[in-house]
Structure formats: C-alpha cells, structure tokens
C-alpha cells in the first residue's frame, strides 16, 4: 500500500498515511480539523545500476 505525505495549509501539520489507490485523499487536518490538507509531492529518486548507463560504457568498435 502506498504512503502519502500531507501538509495542512492552516496549521502546518505534516503527516503521512498509508492508503489504497481507491481511497479518497485526506482533506481534513487531524490536528486542527480544518479542510486545508493537501498532498505534498516530491521527486522520486532514480538509481541506474548495471552495464550501459554510464558515458564510459561505450560499445566496442
């Protein structure tokens, strides 16, 4: 199950929740009870491993 990061625009409370893809996003802050919660999106790290991903990995002539 994916984990989502949320932040309340009203009080600044940060929290994470595990939710199914079918669940509706959380909109109410569990701390201040305001409907100011939004998902926080961040870059996903990518790691290339193995042969062929580097500039020095050139094919033979």
Phi, psi and omega in degrees: 000133182289152177251130181245143179258130181237155175218137178273128178286336182283307185249352178081009181294126177256136176204161178239149180220139171271125182221151174286160176297334182276347181288146175287148178295151178285134180239341182256129181289130179288345181267310184251357177064021177266152178273064182234018184273134177228151175290145176255121181259140178220164181291141179268126180291139179239133180233120179265124179235152175101179183286138173104359183257001184243155180299327182281351180271070181265151179287153180291156180269000000 
